[in-house]
Amino acid sequence: MNMHGSGRDAAGSATAAPTVPCLAAVLFLLAVPAGAEVAETSLPAACTANRVAPFEDRRLAGPDMRGDFTDAQGHLFAQADLVPLDTTAQPAMPARDLRFHDIAGRPDRWNRRTGLLLDAGDGSWLALDEVASGRAGVLPARLSPACLAPLLAAEETARRAGRGAWADHRVPKASEPDTITRLTGRFSLVEGRVLGVGETRSTLYLNFGYRWRDDFTVTISASSREEFAAAGLDVAALEGAAIRVRGIVQTRDGPLIKVSHPAQIERLDKDGMRR
């Protein structure tokens, strides 16, 4: 299986393949808010609660192998916080009428406009179909936890059912650094128990082993501590916890994933129960 994505997410991450995860377990318990807008667009109200820009009517072809959509003039559009999981022989879909809501405000370094893409006919959120089918994974960057909740739940269902790129993918354990290293440059989920939480002036470290030059590590900017706490994730309290983390695998003194959004981490030991 070729589980690598373009890695060109809204945050500008590098290439990807599938692995890892979420915010606290509470994300999966979040219900899609009711309301006229949700019924019309299949979006949680939280996705557009603070929107400034209006939805735009666009005729776009895609997604292509990189997950991008293109208009007749060659302008690029991307669904926020998704990464394609299988880029092998995936031709772009024919042009269709879509509604686009820009949430980034300006194009990214690949000159793509990033936002929410809806079917102009039934108002369905294209991201849900991509994730539910196993064609895309969730890489949190811009969307709120409440907006990400249905995407994460759809991904969990697709992964458990072995749909699409998840058909033969095994989520590696943090205790398998060599396996994780082979995913360098790709999107992945990794599961393991945090053995210790370290801190420098600029960085928080989740350590999964005692050989820091070889073992898997998660890093978080120390400046994000309050943001994570506001989302219900106390980084210091993760010591001893079983978690699942998602992101782009990098290699620096062993494999690591940089976490910049609280929804990249999911507690697997619910309610403080260790397992």
Residue pairs with C-beta under 8 A, 6 or more apart in sequence:
1 86
1 165
1 167
1 168
1 169
2 17
2 86
2 87
2 88
2 165
3 17
3 18
3 85
3 86
3 165
3 169
3 186
3 187
3 188
4 15
4 16
4 17
4 85
4 86
4 87
4 185
4 186
4 187
5 15
5 16
5 17
5 18
5 67
5 83
5 84
5 85
5 87
5 136
5 137
5 139
5 186
5 187
6 15
6 16
6 65
6 66
6 67
6 68
6 83
6 84
6 87
7 13
7 14
7 15
7 16
7 83
7 185
7 186
7 187
7 248
8 14
8 15
8 66
8 67
8 78
8 108
8 110
8 112
9 16
9 81
9 82
9 83
9 139
9 141
10 78
10 80
10 81
10 104
10 108
10 114
10 141
10 142
11 139
11 141
11 142
11 260
12 108
12 109
13 139
13 141
13 247
13 248
14 185
14 248
15 185
15 186
15 187
15 248
16 83
16 84
16 85
16 137
16 139
16 185
16 186
16 187
16 188
16 248
17 85
17 183
17 186
17 187
17 188
18 85
18 137
18 165
18 166
18 169
18 186
18 187
18 188
18 189
19 169
19 171
19 172
19 183
19 186
19 187
19 188
19 189
19 190
19 246
19 249
20 171
20 187
20 188
20 189
20 190
20 191
20 244
20 245
20 246
20 247
20 257
20 264
21 152
21 189
21 243
21 244
21 245
21 246
21 264
21 265
21 266
22 28
22 138
22 148
22 152
22 244
22 246
22 263
22 264
22 265
22 266
23 140
23 145
23 148
23 152
23 231
23 232
23 233
23 262
23 263
23 264
23 265
23 266
24 231
24 232
24 233
24 262
24 265
24 266
24 267
25 266
25 267
25 268
25 270
26 232
27 145
27 148
27 149
27 152
27 153
27 263
27 266
28 149
28 152
28 153
28 156
30 145
30 146
30 149
32 38
32 44
32 149
32 150
33 44
33 45
33 46
33 146
35 45
37 43
37 45
37 48
38 44
38 45
40 123
41 48
41 118
41 123
41 124
41 125
42 118
42 123
42 124
42 125
42 128
43 116
43 118
43 125
43 147
44 146
44 147
44 149
44 150
46 144
46 146
46 147
47 116
47 143
47 144
47 146
47 147
48 101
48 116
51 101
51 103
53 101
53 102
53 103
53 105
54 101
55 99
55 100
55 101
55 118
56 99
56 100
56 101
56 102
57 97
57 98
57 99
57 120
58 71
58 77
58 97
58 98
58 99
58 100
59 71
59 72
59 95
59 96
59 97
59 98
60 69
60 70
60 71
60 77
60 95
60 96
60 98
60 100
60 117
61 69
61 70
61 71
61 92
61 93
61 94
61 95
61 96
62 68
62 69
62 70
62 77
62 92
62 93
63 69
63 79
63 84
63 90
63 92
63 93
63 130
63 136
64 70
64 90
64 91
64 92
65 84
65 87
65 88
65 90
65 91
65 92
66 84
66 87
67 78
67 79
67 82
67 83
67 84
67 130
67 136
68 76
68 77
68 78
68 112
69 76
69 77
69 78
69 79
69 98
69 117
70 76
70 77
70 92
71 77
72 95
75 111
75 113
76 107
76 110
76 111
76 112
76 113
77 100
77 112
77 113
77 114
77 115
77 117
78 108
78 112
78 113
78 114
78 115
79 114
79 115
79 116
79 117
79 126
79 127
79 130
79 136
80 103
80 104
80 114
80 115
80 116
80 141
80 142
80 143
81 127
81 138
81 139
81 140
81 141
81 142
81 143
81 148
81 151
82 127
82 130
82 131
82 136
82 137
82 138
82 139
82 151
83 136
83 137
83 138
83 139
83 187
84 90
84 135
84 136
85 134
85 135
85 136
85 137
85 164
85 165
85 166
85 187
86 134
86 135
86 164
86 165
90 135
96 119
96 120
97 119
97 120
97 121
98 117
98 118
98 119
98 120
98 126
99 117
99 118
99 119
99 120
99 123
100 113
100 115
100 116
100 117
100 118
101 115
101 116
101 118
102 113
102 114
102 115
103 114
103 115
103 116
103 142
103 143
104 113
104 114
104 115
104 142
107 113
108 114
114 142
116 125
116 127
117 125
117 126
117 127
118 124
118 125
118 126
119 126
127 136
127 151
128 150
128 151
128 154
130 136
131 137
131 138
131 151
131 154
131 155
131 158
132 154
132 155
132 157
132 158
132 163
133 158
133 163
133 164
134 158
134 159
134 162
134 163
134 164
134 165
134 166
134 167
135 164
135 165
137 155
137 165
137 187
137 246
138 148
138 151
138 152
138 155
138 246
138 263
139 187
139 246
139 247
139 248
139 264
140 148
140 246
140 261
140 262
140 263
140 264
141 260
141 261
143 151
145 231
145 262
145 263
148 263
152 263
152 266
158 164
158 166
159 166
159 169
159 171
162 168
171 188
171 189
171 190
171 191
171 244
172 179
172 180
172 183
172 188
172 190
172 191
173 179
173 190
173 191
173 192
174 180
174 190
174 191
174 192
174 193
174 208
174 209
174 215
174 216
175 192
175 208
175 209
175 216
177 209
177 214
177 215
177 216
177 254
177 255
180 188
180 190
180 216
180 249
180 255
181 249
181 251
181 254
181 255
183 249
183 255
184 249
184 250
184 251
184 255
185 248
185 249
185 250
186 248
186 249
187 246
187 247
187 248
187 249
188 246
188 247
188 248
188 249
188 257
189 244
189 245
189 246
190 216
190 244
190 245
190 246
190 249
190 257
191 242
191 243
191 244
191 268
192 208
192 216
192 242
192 243
193 208
193 240
193 241
193 242
193 243
194 206
194 207
194 208
194 238
194 239
194 240
194 241
194 242
194 243
195 207
195 208
195 209
195 210
195 239
195 240
196 207
196 239
197 204
197 205
197 206
197 207
197 235
197 236
197 238
197 239
198 204
198 205
198 207
199 205
199 222
200 222
201 222
202 221
202 222
202 223
203 219
203 220
203 221
203 222
204 219
204 220
204 221
204 222
204 224
204 225
204 235
205 217
205 218
205 219
205 220
206 217
206 218
206 219
206 220
206 235
206 238
206 243
206 245
207 215
207 217
208 215
208 216
208 217
208 218
209 215
209 216
209 254
211 254
212 253
212 254
213 253
213 254
214 253
214 254
215 254
216 254
216 255
216 256
217 253
217 254
217 255
217 256
218 245
218 256
218 257
218 258
218 259
218 265
219 256
219 257
219 258
219 259
220 228
220 235
220 258
220 259
220 260
221 260
224 260
225 235
227 262
228 234
228 235
228 262
229 235
231 262
231 263
232 262
233 262
233 265
238 265
238 267
240 274
241 267
241 268
241 269
241 274
242 267
242 268
242 269
242 274
242 275
243 265
243 266
243 267
243 268
244 265
244 266
244 268
245 257
245 259
245 264
245 265
245 266
246 257
246 264
247 257
247 258
247 259
247 264
248 257
248 258
249 255
249 256
249 257
250 256
250 257
250 258
257 264
259 265
268 275
269 275
